[in-house]
Amino acid sequence: DTYVQISGMPAGSGLATDNKINAAFNYGPDPLIHTIEDTFGIPISHFVIIDFTGVINLVNSVGDIKLNFPYPVRDDDNGNNNAGLYIPRAGCQTLNGNAALALARSRFYQYEVRPGYWVADGSGDLGRIQRQNVIIEAVIEKARSSYNPLTLNAFLGSVVHDVTVDQNTSGTDLLNLAQKYHAFSGSSLQTATIPTTGAYSSAAGDVEVVQEPAAEQTIAQFLGTQPSDTLTAPLDAYGSPVTIPPTTTVPATPSTFPSGSEPSTTTTTAVPGTGPFNPTPC
């Protein structure tokens, strides 16, 4: 829901305008890539798109994943369980592909603090991102622990019909990446969320407005260097550019971090959707 000026849309599409960033995907990955690069200065060299079936097959291919739930959880949008998420017991649970997809889709996440008393997370898409990161971490960890070079091709073959990659990425590239990073630990995965605040736009409805200078600092820490120059700026609720205060300095350079390590992201406020109610790998 981040409010931005969309880039790279076909002429006459009617979508080359101010909108939520997910609207850029209406015409495929290229406009989304252009919008991210133009708005945030984050370079993107390759992409992978995975559909719902792909999530199911990916989790099933590694033999399910295990997540520890501090509370029973469900998805509840005014009585409708749109995602199909329902974990009736706390503790370490085994999730198959369908259950993992339900968790990944849940944007009306609730947890049961005592019998019959459910509390809503309330963070919507931002909370869903945090739980998707946990699923990715668990899949990486399971793939690492069960890595077998003899079955790697079979594993990639099981998900090849559910993913789309850019034209410069081949099946051999994917195989080489899997072999290179098969020992990578899920707990080492670095994630970051650009700081935003919820607002209402008369043109686009409920949107997320990027908060500067914190967003610039987060991006710089994520990249390990200053982001590229941008052509457009993220927008406030009125469609005006959000600018970085001119006195702001962004402390992030590659030399700050030990060779081979990744920079860590720190924030002064909690990221929406994080908390003791979310599952963790077990």
MIVEXZA-349745 format. One record per residue (C-alpha): residue in one letter; chain; x, y, z; residue number from 1. Coordinates in nm, 2 decimals, always signed. Each point is the difference from the previous one (the first is absolute). Layout:
N
<lumza code="A" unit="A" x="X" y="Y" z="Z" pos="NUM"/>
...
END
This chain:
282
<lumza code="D" unit="A" x="+0.00" y="+0.00" z="+0.00" pos="1"/>
<lumza code="T" unit="A" x="+0.30" y="+0.23" z="-0.01" pos="2"/>
<lumza code="Y" unit="A" x="-0.10" y="+0.32" z="-0.19" pos="3"/>
<lumza code="V" unit="A" x="+0.23" y="+0.07" z="-0.29" pos="4"/>
<lumza code="Q" unit="A" x="+0.01" y="+0.13" z="-0.36" pos="5"/>
<lumza code="I" unit="A" x="-0.02" y="-0.30" z="-0.22" pos="6"/>
<lumza code="S" unit="A" x="+0.28" y="-0.04" z="-0.26" pos="7"/>
<lumza code="G" unit="A" x="+0.03" y="-0.21" z="-0.32" pos="8"/>
<lumza code="M" unit="A" x="-0.37" y="-0.04" z="-0.08" pos="9"/>
<lumza code="P" unit="A" x="-0.11" y="-0.04" z="-0.37" pos="10"/>
<lumza code="A" unit="A" x="-0.13" y="+0.32" z="-0.16" pos="11"/>
<lumza code="G" unit="A" x="-0.38" y="+0.02" z="+0.02" pos="12"/>
<lumza code="S" unit="A" x="-0.02" y="-0.25" z="+0.28" pos="13"/>
<lumza code="G" unit="A" x="-0.15" y="+0.26" z="+0.23" pos="14"/>
<lumza code="L" unit="A" x="+0.22" y="-0.13" z="+0.28" pos="15"/>
<lumza code="A" unit="A" x="+0.31" y="+0.22" z="-0.05" pos="16"/>
<lumza code="T" unit="A" x="-0.10" y="+0.22" z="+0.29" pos="17"/>
<lumza code="D" unit="A" x="+0.01" y="+0.03" z="+0.38" pos="18"/>
<lumza code="N" unit="A" x="-0.11" y="-0.32" z="+0.15" pos="19"/>
<lumza code="K" unit="A" x="+0.07" y="-0.28" z="+0.25" pos="20"/>
<lumza code="I" unit="A" x="+0.33" y="-0.17" z="-0.10" pos="21"/>
<lumza code="N" unit="A" x="-0.17" y="-0.34" z="-0.05" pos="22"/>
<lumza code="A" unit="A" x="-0.20" y="+0.16" z="-0.30" pos="23"/>
<lumza code="A" unit="A" x="+0.34" y="+0.00" z="-0.18" pos="24"/>
<lumza code="F" unit="A" x="-0.03" y="-0.38" z="-0.02" pos="25"/>
<lumza code="N" unit="A" x="-0.32" y="+0.01" z="-0.21" pos="26"/>
<lumza code="Y" unit="A" x="+0.21" y="+0.00" z="-0.31" pos="27"/>
<lumza code="G" unit="A" x="+0.26" y="-0.25" z="+0.13" pos="28"/>
<lumza code="P" unit="A" x="+0.34" y="+0.03" z="+0.17" pos="29"/>
<lumza code="D" unit="A" x="+0.16" y="+0.26" z="-0.22" pos="30"/>
<lumza code="P" unit="A" x="-0.21" y="+0.30" z="+0.12" pos="31"/>
<lumza code="L" unit="A" x="+0.05" y="-0.11" z="+0.36" pos="32"/>
<lumza code="I" unit="A" x="+0.37" y="-0.02" z="-0.04" pos="33"/>
<lumza code="H" unit="A" x="+0.01" y="+0.34" z="-0.16" pos="34"/>
<lumza code="T" unit="A" x="-0.21" y="+0.15" z="+0.28" pos="35"/>
<lumza code="I" unit="A" x="+0.22" y="-0.15" z="+0.27" pos="36"/>
<lumza code="E" unit="A" x="+0.32" y="+0.12" z="-0.17" pos="37"/>
<lumza code="D" unit="A" x="-0.14" y="+0.35" z="-0.08" pos="38"/>
<lumza code="T" unit="A" x="-0.15" y="+0.05" z="+0.34" pos="39"/>
<lumza code="F" unit="A" x="+0.25" y="-0.16" z="+0.24" pos="40"/>
<lumza code="G" unit="A" x="+0.32" y="-0.03" z="-0.19" pos="41"/>
<lumza code="I" unit="A" x="+0.01" y="-0.38" z="+0.06" pos="42"/>
<lumza code="P" unit="A" x="+0.16" y="-0.17" z="-0.30" pos="43"/>
<lumza code="I" unit="A" x="-0.17" y="-0.33" z="-0.11" pos="44"/>
<lumza code="S" unit="A" x="+0.19" y="-0.24" z="-0.23" pos="45"/>
<lumza code="H" unit="A" x="-0.23" y="-0.30" z="+0.00" pos="46"/>
<lumza code="F" unit="A" x="-0.35" y="-0.11" z="+0.12" pos="47"/>
<lumza code="V" unit="A" x="-0.19" y="-0.31" z="+0.09" pos="48"/>
<lumza code="I" unit="A" x="-0.38" y="-0.01" z="+0.02" pos="49"/>
<lumza code="I" unit="A" x="-0.17" y="-0.28" z="+0.19" pos="50"/>
<lumza code="D" unit="A" x="-0.37" y="-0.07" z="-0.01" pos="51"/>
<lumza code="F" unit="A" x="-0.23" y="-0.15" z="+0.26" pos="52"/>
<lumza code="T" unit="A" x="+0.05" y="-0.35" z="-0.13" pos="53"/>
<lumza code="G" unit="A" x="+0.38" y="+0.06" z="+0.00" pos="54"/>
<lumza code="V" unit="A" x="-0.01" y="+0.08" z="+0.38" pos="55"/>
<lumza code="I" unit="A" x="-0.19" y="-0.32" z="+0.06" pos="56"/>
<lumza code="N" unit="A" x="+0.24" y="-0.21" z="-0.21" pos="57"/>
<lumza code="L" unit="A" x="+0.31" y="+0.16" z="+0.14" pos="58"/>
<lumza code="V" unit="A" x="-0.09" y="-0.08" z="+0.36" pos="59"/>
<lumza code="N" unit="A" x="-0.12" y="-0.35" z="-0.09" pos="60"/>
<lumza code="S" unit="A" x="+0.32" y="-0.06" z="-0.20" pos="61"/>
<lumza code="V" unit="A" x="+0.23" y="+0.06" z="+0.30" pos="62"/>
<lumza code="G" unit="A" x="-0.22" y="-0.23" z="+0.22" pos="63"/>
<lumza code="D" unit="A" x="-0.21" y="+0.26" z="+0.19" pos="64"/>
<lumza code="I" unit="A" x="+0.12" y="+0.26" z="+0.24" pos="65"/>
<lumza code="K" unit="A" x="-0.02" y="+0.04" z="+0.38" pos="66"/>
<lumza code="L" unit="A" x="-0.10" y="+0.32" z="+0.17" pos="67"/>
<lumza code="N" unit="A" x="-0.06" y="+0.08" z="+0.37" pos="68"/>
<lumza code="F" unit="A" x="-0.32" y="+0.19" z="+0.07" pos="69"/>
<lumza code="P" unit="A" x="-0.02" y="+0.17" z="+0.34" pos="70"/>
<lumza code="Y" unit="A" x="-0.38" y="+0.01" z="-0.03" pos="71"/>
<lumza code="P" unit="A" x="-0.27" y="-0.17" z="-0.21" pos="72"/>
<lumza code="V" unit="A" x="-0.05" y="+0.22" z="-0.31" pos="73"/>
<lumza code="R" unit="A" x="-0.26" y="+0.06" z="-0.27" pos="74"/>
<lumza code="D" unit="A" x="-0.09" y="+0.24" z="-0.28" pos="75"/>
<lumza code="D" unit="A" x="-0.32" y="+0.19" z="+0.07" pos="76"/>
<lumza code="D" unit="A" x="-0.14" y="+0.29" z="-0.21" pos="77"/>
<lumza code="N" unit="A" x="-0.33" y="+0.06" z="+0.17" pos="78"/>
<lumza code="G" unit="A" x="-0.08" y="-0.37" z="+0.03" pos="79"/>
<lumza code="N" unit="A" x="+0.16" y="-0.09" z="-0.34" pos="80"/>
<lumza code="N" unit="A" x="+0.31" y="-0.22" z="+0.00" pos="81"/>
<lumza code="N" unit="A" x="+0.12" y="+0.12" z="-0.34" pos="82"/>
<lumza code="A" unit="A" x="+0.35" y="-0.15" z="+0.02" pos="83"/>
<lumza code="G" unit="A" x="-0.11" y="-0.33" z="+0.15" pos="84"/>
<lumza code="L" unit="A" x="+0.24" y="+0.03" z="+0.29" pos="85"/>
<lumza code="Y" unit="A" x="-0.09" y="-0.19" z="+0.32" pos="86"/>
<lumza code="I" unit="A" x="+0.26" y="-0.13" z="+0.24" pos="87"/>
<lumza code="P" unit="A" x="-0.20" y="-0.13" z="+0.30" pos="88"/>
<lumza code="R" unit="A" x="+0.29" y="-0.07" z="+0.24" pos="89"/>
<lumza code="A" unit="A" x="+0.31" y="+0.18" z="+0.12" pos="90"/>
<lumza code="G" unit="A" x="+0.34" y="-0.15" z="-0.03" pos="91"/>
<lumza code="C" unit="A" x="+0.22" y="-0.15" z="-0.28" pos="92"/>
<lumza code="Q" unit="A" x="-0.23" y="-0.09" z="-0.29" pos="93"/>
<lumza code="T" unit="A" x="+0.08" y="-0.17" z="-0.33" pos="94"/>
<lumza code="L" unit="A" x="-0.14" y="+0.20" z="-0.30" pos="95"/>
<lumza code="N" unit="A" x="-0.05" y="-0.15" z="-0.34" pos="96"/>
<lumza code="G" unit="A" x="-0.02" y="+0.21" z="-0.31" pos="97"/>
<lumza code="N" unit="A" x="-0.37" y="+0.09" z="+0.03" pos="98"/>
<lumza code="A" unit="A" x="+0.04" y="+0.11" z="+0.37" pos="99"/>
<lumza code="A" unit="A" x="+0.32" y="+0.20" z="-0.09" pos="100"/>
<lumza code="L" unit="A" x="-0.19" y="+0.18" z="-0.28" pos="101"/>
<lumza code="A" unit="A" x="-0.29" y="+0.08" z="+0.24" pos="102"/>
<lumza code="L" unit="A" x="+0.25" y="+0.16" z="+0.24" pos="103"/>
<lumza code="A" unit="A" x="+0.17" y="+0.19" z="-0.28" pos="104"/>
<lumza code="R" unit="A" x="-0.33" y="+0.14" z="-0.12" pos="105"/>
<lumza code="S" unit="A" x="-0.14" y="+0.10" z="+0.34" pos="106"/>
<lumza code="R" unit="A" x="-0.06" y="+0.38" z="+0.03" pos="107"/>
<lumza code="F" unit="A" x="-0.26" y="-0.02" z="+0.27" pos="108"/>
<lumza code="Y" unit="A" x="+0.22" y="-0.20" z="+0.24" pos="109"/>
<lumza code="Q" unit="A" x="-0.14" y="-0.07" z="+0.35" pos="110"/>
<lumza code="Y" unit="A" x="+0.14" y="-0.19" z="+0.30" pos="111"/>
<lumza code="E" unit="A" x="-0.18" y="-0.16" z="+0.30" pos="112"/>
<lumza code="V" unit="A" x="+0.14" y="+0.14" z="+0.32" pos="113"/>
<lumza code="R" unit="A" x="-0.24" y="-0.21" z="+0.21" pos="114"/>
<lumza code="P" unit="A" x="-0.29" y="-0.24" z="-0.09" pos="115"/>
<lumza code="G" unit="A" x="-0.25" y="+0.18" z="-0.22" pos="116"/>
<lumza code="Y" unit="A" x="+0.18" y="+0.34" z="+0.02" pos="117"/>
<lumza code="W" unit="A" x="+0.16" y="+0.10" z="-0.33" pos="118"/>
<lumza code="V" unit="A" x="+0.22" y="+0.30" z="-0.06" pos="119"/>
<lumza code="A" unit="A" x="+0.06" y="+0.15" z="-0.35" pos="120"/>
<lumza code="D" unit="A" x="+0.35" y="+0.08" z="-0.11" pos="121"/>
<lumza code="G" unit="A" x="-0.14" y="+0.30" z="-0.18" pos="122"/>
<lumza code="S" unit="A" x="+0.30" y="+0.07" z="-0.23" pos="123"/>
<lumza code="G" unit="A" x="-0.15" y="-0.15" z="-0.32" pos="124"/>
<lumza code="D" unit="A" x="+0.25" y="-0.03" z="-0.28" pos="125"/>
<lumza code="L" unit="A" x="+0.30" y="+0.11" z="+0.21" pos="126"/>
<lumza code="G" unit="A" x="-0.06" y="-0.29" z="+0.25" pos="127"/>
<lumza code="R" unit="A" x="-0.04" y="-0.24" z="-0.29" pos="128"/>
<lumza code="I" unit="A" x="+0.34" y="+0.10" z="-0.13" pos="129"/>
<lumza code="Q" unit="A" x="+0.16" y="-0.09" z="+0.34" pos="130"/>
<lumza code="R" unit="A" x="-0.17" y="-0.35" z="+0.00" pos="131"/>
<lumza code="Q" unit="A" x="+0.10" y="-0.06" z="-0.37" pos="132"/>
<lumza code="N" unit="A" x="+0.36" y="+0.07" z="+0.11" pos="133"/>
<lumza code="V" unit="A" x="-0.03" y="-0.27" z="+0.27" pos="134"/>
<lumza code="I" unit="A" x="-0.13" y="-0.25" z="-0.26" pos="135"/>
<lumza code="I" unit="A" x="+0.29" y="+0.08" z="-0.23" pos="136"/>
<lumza code="E" unit="A" x="+0.24" y="-0.05" z="+0.29" pos="137"/>
<lumza code="A" unit="A" x="-0.16" y="-0.34" z="+0.09" pos="138"/>
<lumza code="V" unit="A" x="+0.01" y="-0.12" z="-0.37" pos="139"/>
<lumza code="I" unit="A" x="+0.37" y="+0.10" z="-0.02" pos="140"/>
<lumza code="E" unit="A" x="+0.08" y="-0.18" z="+0.32" pos="141"/>
<lumza code="K" unit="A" x="-0.19" y="-0.32" z="-0.11" pos="142"/>
<lumza code="A" unit="A" x="+0.17" y="+0.00" z="-0.34" pos="143"/>
<lumza code="R" unit="A" x="+0.34" y="+0.04" z="+0.16" pos="144"/>
<lumza code="S" unit="A" x="-0.05" y="-0.28" z="+0.25" pos="145"/>
<lumza code="S" unit="A" x="-0.13" y="-0.24" z="-0.27" pos="146"/>
<lumza code="Y" unit="A" x="+0.23" y="+0.11" z="-0.28" pos="147"/>
<lumza code="N" unit="A" x="+0.08" y="-0.29" z="-0.24" pos="148"/>
<lumza code="P" unit="A" x="+0.18" y="+0.09" z="-0.33" pos="149"/>
<lumza code="L" unit="A" x="-0.15" y="-0.31" z="-0.16" pos="150"/>
<lumza code="T" unit="A" x="-0.36" y="+0.12" z="+0.05" pos="151"/>
<lumza code="L" unit="A" x="+0.06" y="+0.37" z="-0.06" pos="152"/>
<lumza code="N" unit="A" x="-0.09" y="-0.01" z="-0.37" pos="153"/>
<lumza code="A" unit="A" x="-0.32" y="-0.19" z="+0.09" pos="154"/>
<lumza code="F" unit="A" x="-0.08" y="+0.27" z="+0.26" pos="155"/>
<lumza code="L" unit="A" x="+0.05" y="+0.28" z="-0.25" pos="156"/>
<lumza code="G" unit="A" x="-0.21" y="-0.19" z="-0.26" pos="157"/>
<lumza code="S" unit="A" x="-0.29" y="-0.03" z="+0.25" pos="158"/>
<lumza code="V" unit="A" x="-0.04" y="+0.38" z="+0.02" pos="159"/>
<lumza code="V" unit="A" x="+0.12" y="+0.11" z="-0.35" pos="160"/>
<lumza code="H" unit="A" x="-0.36" y="+0.03" z="-0.12" pos="161"/>
<lumza code="D" unit="A" x="-0.10" y="+0.22" z="+0.29" pos="162"/>
<lumza code="V" unit="A" x="+0.27" y="+0.26" z="-0.03" pos="163"/>
<lumza code="T" unit="A" x="+0.09" y="+0.27" z="-0.26" pos="164"/>
<lumza code="V" unit="A" x="+0.35" y="+0.13" z="-0.03" pos="165"/>
<lumza code="D" unit="A" x="+0.15" y="+0.28" z="-0.21" pos="166"/>
<lumza code="Q" unit="A" x="+0.14" y="-0.10" z="-0.34" pos="167"/>
<lumza code="N" unit="A" x="+0.36" y="+0.03" z="+0.12" pos="168"/>
<lumza code="T" unit="A" x="-0.05" y="-0.27" z="+0.26" pos="169"/>
<lumza code="S" unit="A" x="+0.02" y="-0.36" z="-0.11" pos="170"/>
<lumza code="G" unit="A" x="-0.07" y="-0.33" z="+0.16" pos="171"/>
<lumza code="T" unit="A" x="+0.37" y="-0.05" z="+0.03" pos="172"/>
<lumza code="D" unit="A" x="+0.03" y="+0.33" z="+0.18" pos="173"/>
<lumza code="L" unit="A" x="-0.26" y="-0.12" z="+0.26" pos="174"/>
<lumza code="L" unit="A" x="+0.18" y="-0.33" z="+0.04" pos="175"/>
<lumza code="N" unit="A" x="+0.34" y="+0.18" z="+0.05" pos="176"/>
<lumza code="L" unit="A" x="-0.16" y="+0.23" z="+0.26" pos="177"/>
<lumza code="A" unit="A" x="-0.15" y="-0.29" z="+0.19" pos="178"/>
<lumza code="Q" unit="A" x="+0.33" y="-0.18" z="+0.01" pos="179"/>
<lumza code="K" unit="A" x="+0.19" y="+0.31" z="+0.10" pos="180"/>
<lumza code="Y" unit="A" x="-0.23" y="+0.10" z="+0.28" pos="181"/>
<lumza code="H" unit="A" x="-0.12" y="-0.34" z="+0.12" pos="182"/>
<lumza code="A" unit="A" x="+0.17" y="+0.05" z="+0.34" pos="183"/>
<lumza code="F" unit="A" x="-0.15" y="+0.35" z="+0.06" pos="184"/>
<lumza code="S" unit="A" x="-0.18" y="+0.01" z="+0.33" pos="185"/>
<lumza code="G" unit="A" x="-0.35" y="+0.14" z="+0.01" pos="186"/>
<lumza code="S" unit="A" x="+0.08" y="+0.18" z="+0.32" pos="187"/>
<lumza code="S" unit="A" x="+0.27" y="+0.20" z="-0.19" pos="188"/>
<lumza code="L" unit="A" x="-0.26" y="+0.15" z="-0.24" pos="189"/>
<lumza code="Q" unit="A" x="+0.00" y="+0.38" z="+0.02" pos="190"/>
<lumza code="T" unit="A" x="-0.33" y="+0.18" z="-0.05" pos="191"/>
<lumza code="A" unit="A" x="-0.11" y="+0.36" z="+0.02" pos="192"/>
<lumza code="T" unit="A" x="-0.32" y="+0.19" z="-0.02" pos="193"/>
<lumza code="I" unit="A" x="-0.01" y="+0.36" z="-0.13" pos="194"/>
<lumza code="P" unit="A" x="-0.16" y="+0.22" z="+0.27" pos="195"/>
<lumza code="T" unit="A" x="-0.34" y="+0.13" z="-0.10" pos="196"/>
<lumza code="T" unit="A" x="-0.31" y="+0.13" z="+0.17" pos="197"/>
<lumza code="G" unit="A" x="-0.36" y="-0.06" z="-0.10" pos="198"/>
<lumza code="A" unit="A" x="-0.20" y="+0.28" z="-0.16" pos="199"/>
<lumza code="Y" unit="A" x="-0.30" y="+0.06" z="-0.22" pos="200"/>
<lumza code="S" unit="A" x="+0.03" y="+0.13" z="-0.36" pos="201"/>
<lumza code="S" unit="A" x="-0.31" y="+0.13" z="-0.19" pos="202"/>
<lumza code="A" unit="A" x="+0.16" y="-0.14" z="-0.31" pos="203"/>
<lumza code="A" unit="A" x="+0.11" y="-0.35" z="+0.12" pos="204"/>
<lumza code="G" unit="A" x="-0.19" y="-0.07" z="+0.33" pos="205"/>
<lumza code="D" unit="A" x="+0.20" y="-0.14" z="+0.29" pos="206"/>
<lumza code="V" unit="A" x="+0.37" y="+0.03" z="-0.07" pos="207"/>
<lumza code="E" unit="A" x="+0.34" y="-0.02" z="+0.17" pos="208"/>
<lumza code="V" unit="A" x="+0.21" y="+0.32" z="+0.00" pos="209"/>
<lumza code="V" unit="A" x="+0.38" y="-0.05" z="+0.01" pos="210"/>
<lumza code="Q" unit="A" x="+0.17" y="+0.16" z="+0.30" pos="211"/>
<lumza code="E" unit="A" x="+0.32" y="+0.19" z="-0.07" pos="212"/>
<lumza code="P" unit="A" x="+0.28" y="+0.01" z="+0.10" pos="213"/>
<lumza code="A" unit="A" x="-0.05" y="-0.34" z="+0.16" pos="214"/>
<lumza code="A" unit="A" x="-0.09" y="-0.17" z="-0.33" pos="215"/>
<lumza code="E" unit="A" x="+0.32" y="+0.13" z="-0.17" pos="216"/>
<lumza code="Q" unit="A" x="+0.21" y="-0.13" z="+0.30" pos="217"/>
<lumza code="T" unit="A" x="-0.17" y="-0.34" z="-0.02" pos="218"/>
<lumza code="I" unit="A" x="+0.06" y="-0.03" z="-0.37" pos="219"/>
<lumza code="A" unit="A" x="+0.37" y="+0.10" z="+0.04" pos="220"/>
<lumza code="Q" unit="A" x="+0.05" y="-0.25" z="+0.28" pos="221"/>
<lumza code="F" unit="A" x="-0.17" y="-0.27" z="-0.21" pos="222"/>
<lumza code="L" unit="A" x="+0.22" y="+0.07" z="-0.31" pos="223"/>
<lumza code="G" unit="A" x="+0.32" y="+0.06" z="+0.20" pos="224"/>
<lumza code="T" unit="A" x="+0.04" y="+0.32" z="-0.20" pos="225"/>
<lumza code="Q" unit="A" x="-0.19" y="+0.31" z="-0.10" pos="226"/>
<lumza code="P" unit="A" x="-0.30" y="-0.07" z="-0.23" pos="227"/>
<lumza code="S" unit="A" x="+0.02" y="+0.12" z="-0.36" pos="228"/>
<lumza code="D" unit="A" x="-0.14" y="+0.34" z="-0.10" pos="229"/>
<lumza code="T" unit="A" x="-0.37" y="-0.01" z="-0.04" pos="230"/>
<lumza code="L" unit="A" x="-0.22" y="+0.14" z="-0.27" pos="231"/>
<lumza code="T" unit="A" x="-0.32" y="+0.02" z="+0.21" pos="232"/>
<lumza code="A" unit="A" x="-0.07" y="+0.03" z="+0.37" pos="233"/>
<lumza code="P" unit="A" x="-0.25" y="-0.19" z="+0.21" pos="234"/>
<lumza code="L" unit="A" x="-0.32" y="+0.19" z="+0.05" pos="235"/>
<lumza code="D" unit="A" x="-0.19" y="+0.13" z="+0.30" pos="236"/>
<lumza code="A" unit="A" x="-0.38" y="-0.05" z="+0.03" pos="237"/>
<lumza code="Y" unit="A" x="-0.06" y="+0.31" z="-0.22" pos="238"/>
<lumza code="G" unit="A" x="+0.23" y="-0.11" z="-0.28" pos="239"/>
<lumza code="S" unit="A" x="+0.28" y="+0.23" z="+0.08" pos="240"/>
<lumza code="P" unit="A" x="+0.36" y="-0.13" z="+0.01" pos="241"/>
<lumza code="V" unit="A" x="+0.14" y="-0.11" z="+0.33" pos="242"/>
<lumza code="T" unit="A" x="+0.35" y="+0.14" z="+0.02" pos="243"/>
<lumza code="I" unit="A" x="+0.30" y="-0.07" z="+0.23" pos="244"/>
<lumza code="P" unit="A" x="+0.09" y="+0.29" z="+0.22" pos="245"/>
<lumza code="P" unit="A" x="+0.31" y="+0.18" z="-0.15" pos="246"/>
<lumza code="T" unit="A" x="+0.19" y="-0.02" z="+0.33" pos="247"/>
<lumza code="T" unit="A" x="-0.04" y="-0.38" z="+0.02" pos="248"/>
<lumza code="T" unit="A" x="+0.31" y="-0.22" z="-0.03" pos="249"/>
<lumza code="V" unit="A" x="-0.04" y="-0.37" z="-0.07" pos="250"/>
<lumza code="P" unit="A" x="+0.27" y="-0.20" z="+0.18" pos="251"/>
<lumza code="A" unit="A" x="+0.06" y="-0.31" z="-0.21" pos="252"/>
<lumza code="T" unit="A" x="+0.30" y="-0.10" z="-0.21" pos="253"/>
<lumza code="P" unit="A" x="+0.13" y="-0.34" z="-0.10" pos="254"/>
<lumza code="S" unit="A" x="+0.32" y="+0.06" z="+0.20" pos="255"/>
<lumza code="T" unit="A" x="-0.20" y="+0.02" z="+0.32" pos="256"/>
<lumza code="F" unit="A" x="-0.06" y="-0.37" z="+0.00" pos="257"/>
<lumza code="P" unit="A" x="+0.25" y="-0.29" z="+0.02" pos="258"/>
<lumza code="S" unit="A" x="+0.08" y="-0.17" z="-0.33" pos="259"/>
<lumza code="G" unit="A" x="-0.26" y="-0.26" z="-0.10" pos="260"/>
<lumza code="S" unit="A" x="-0.26" y="+0.11" z="+0.26" pos="261"/>
<lumza code="E" unit="A" x="-0.33" y="+0.17" z="-0.05" pos="262"/>
<lumza code="P" unit="A" x="-0.10" y="+0.33" z="+0.17" pos="263"/>
<lumza code="S" unit="A" x="-0.27" y="-0.02" z="+0.26" pos="264"/>
<lumza code="T" unit="A" x="-0.30" y="+0.23" z="+0.01" pos="265"/>
<lumza code="T" unit="A" x="-0.10" y="+0.17" z="+0.32" pos="266"/>
<lumza code="T" unit="A" x="-0.31" y="+0.20" z="+0.07" pos="267"/>
<lumza code="T" unit="A" x="-0.11" y="+0.22" z="+0.29" pos="268"/>
<lumza code="T" unit="A" x="-0.36" y="-0.12" z="-0.02" pos="269"/>
<lumza code="A" unit="A" x="-0.15" y="-0.34" z="-0.04" pos="270"/>
<lumza code="V" unit="A" x="-0.09" y="-0.11" z="-0.35" pos="271"/>
<lumza code="P" unit="A" x="-0.38" y="-0.05" z="-0.03" pos="272"/>
<lumza code="G" unit="A" x="-0.09" y="-0.36" z="+0.00" pos="273"/>
<lumza code="T" unit="A" x="+0.29" y="-0.12" z="+0.22" pos="274"/>
<lumza code="G" unit="A" x="-0.07" y="-0.13" z="+0.34" pos="275"/>
<lumza code="P" unit="A" x="-0.02" y="-0.31" z="+0.23" pos="276"/>
<lumza code="F" unit="A" x="-0.31" y="-0.11" z="-0.18" pos="277"/>
<lumza code="N" unit="A" x="+0.19" y="-0.10" z="-0.32" pos="278"/>
<lumza code="P" unit="A" x="+0.13" y="-0.35" z="-0.06" pos="279"/>
<lumza code="T" unit="A" x="+0.37" y="-0.08" z="-0.01" pos="280"/>
<lumza code="P" unit="A" x="+0.19" y="-0.30" z="-0.15" pos="281"/>
<lumza code="C" unit="A" x="+0.03" y="-0.30" z="+0.23" pos="282"/>
END
